[in-house]
Amino acid sequence: RYLANPAWTAGMSCACVARMADFRLGFGEYAESLALLDEALATGTGAASLHFYRGRLLTFLGRLEEAESEYLDSLRLEPTHGEAALALATLRTQTRDDNHMTVLATGLQSVAQGTRDEAAFEFARYRTLEDLGRYDEAWHALARGNAIMHARTRDYAQQQDESLQCSYEYYAAHSLPQPAEVQEGPQPRFIIGFPRSGTTV
């Protein structure tokens, strides 16, 4: 009931509206989530991003034709919207008679180089070209997208390496002493690791 309070949506930015729609989606309130996006779109502000989020929600609901239309609207309003381009390319199998290569080419010509948006366009081209059986071109698009992301994350990867090394050195110096008495039989095992490091496996 708190999310239904008009005070939540009054004067919200597009990013906040999208986040609120995500909350409602998480609660299974699909109609309310769509209504929230529709209400925000009616104001005419931030339409490109809102069309993208509406497309993502419709994709989740399996309404793929409507979702495709929303992604196209997003790109019509903001031709360099990389996330929308990638979502559009991966929504369904692209065919020779029905694909979005022209939209992707237009966006790629205008997008700022070295950005996540440029990488997303290259990944979108990769997916489309692969669907079309143009594997050599697809490979080059994939390589370009990966190169852009590698250049963007190189410093981050080094920071992660340094952080892991510090953690290793700390715990190596403060490891627990071996117990004087070894217990027989089944023993508990505690698996400790960083988020997304494979500890569940």
N, C-alpha and C positions, 0 to 999 in steps of 0.2 A: 504493500500500500504506500510505502514511502516513495517508491519510484513514480507512482501515479500523481504525486503532489505537483501542481503546476509550477511551484517555485523551482523545481529541479530544472525545468526546460526553459524558463524565462531568461532570455539573454544569453543562452548557451552558445559557445563556439561550435563550429562544425565538428571539431575533434571530440568535444564533450558529448555532442549528440550521438556521434558514431559509437563512442564508448558506452553511452547509456543504452543504445540499441543492442550492443554486444551483451550487456548485463541481462537485458530482457531475453535475448536469445538463449543465454545460459540457463535462465529459469524456465525455458520452454514456452515463453510468451511470444510466439512468432507473430501473431497478428498485431500485438502491441508494439513489437519492434519495428515492423513495417510501417505502422501508423506514425510512429515517432519520426522515422526517416521521411515519410511523405509530408508530414507537417513542416519539417525543416526545409524540404525542397520547395514547398509552397512559398517560402519567404524569398527564394531566389538567391540566397547567399551560399557560397561554397558548394555549388551544385555538382562540380566535377567529382569531388571527394564523396559526396553523399550518393551520387549515382553509383560510384564504385562500391560503397558499402551496401547499398541496396542490392546490387548485383551479387555480391558475396552472400548475402542472406538468402536471396532467391536460389542461388546455386545450392546452398545447404538444404533448401526445401525441395530440391529436385525440379524446380521450374526453370529449366535451362534456357528455353527460348526467350523468356522474359529477362533472365540474367544476361544473356548475350546482348540484348537491346540496351540494358543499363550500362554495360561495359562500353558499348559503342557510343552512348551518350556521354559518358565520362571522357572518352578520348576525343569526341567532337568538341567538347568544351575546353579540354586540356590535352592537346595532342601528344604531350611528352609525359603523360601519366604512366610510368613504367609498370606499376602494379596492375593497372587496368589492362594494359597490353598483354602481360603474362597471363592474367586470369582469362582473358578472351581467347588466347591461343590454346590454353589447356582445358577449356570448357568442354570441347568435343573434338573428335577427329576431323582435321581439316582435309578438304578434297580439292581436286584440281578446279572444279566448277564452283566451289563454295569455300572460300578462304579469305583471310584478312591481310594478305601480304601487302596490299597497297596502303592500308592503314599503318602497318608496322613500318613500312619504308618511309612514309611521311613523318612519323614520329621520330624515327632514327635520324633523319636529316636535321631535325630541330633540337633534339635533346642535348643537354650539356655533356660534354665528353668527360669520361672518368667518373660519372655519377652512378648511383644505384639504378637510376632510371635507365641510363644507357645499357647497363648490364641486363636489366629486365627485358628491354627490347631485344637484345641479342639472344637471350634465352627464349623469348617468344618466337623469334625467327627460327631458332634451332628446332623448336617443337613443331612449328608449321612445316618447315622444309623437310623434316623427318617424315611427317605424315604424307607429304607429297612425293616421297621417295627420292628426293634430291639430297642424297646422303653426304656428298662431298661439301656442298654448300652448308648443310646442317652442321657438319663437324667444325667448319671454320667459324660459324656463328657461335657455337658452344665454346670454342677455344677463346674467342674474343670476350665473351661474357665472363668466363672464368678468369681471364687475365685482368679484366677490370676489377673484379672482386678481390683477386689476390693482391693487386696494388693497393686497394682500399683497406685491406685487413692486415697488411704486412706488419705494421707497427703494433697492432692489437695482438697479433700472434706472438710477437717478441715479448710484449708485456705479460702475456699468459705464461710463456716459458719461464720468465724471470720469477713470476709469482709462484709457479709450481716448484721451482728450484728452491726458493726460500722456504716453502712449506716442507719440502723434503728434508732440508738441512735442519729445520727446527725440530721436526718429529724424530729425526734420526738421533739428535742430541738429547731428546727428552723421552726416549722410548722406555716402556715399562720394563723393569728387571724381570728376569726369568724366575718363576716361582721355585721355591726350594723343594716343594713336593709336587710331583706330577700326578694328576688325577687320572684314573683309568675309566674307560667307558665313554659313552657319548658326551661330547663337549659342545657348548654354545660357540657360535662363530659370529663375530661382529664385523660387518663389512662397512668400512668408512670411506667416503670418496666425495668428490665434487659433484654438483648437479650436472646431469647429462653425461656422466663419465662412464656409464655402463654398470653401476652398482646393482641395479635390479637384475641384470643378467647374471 
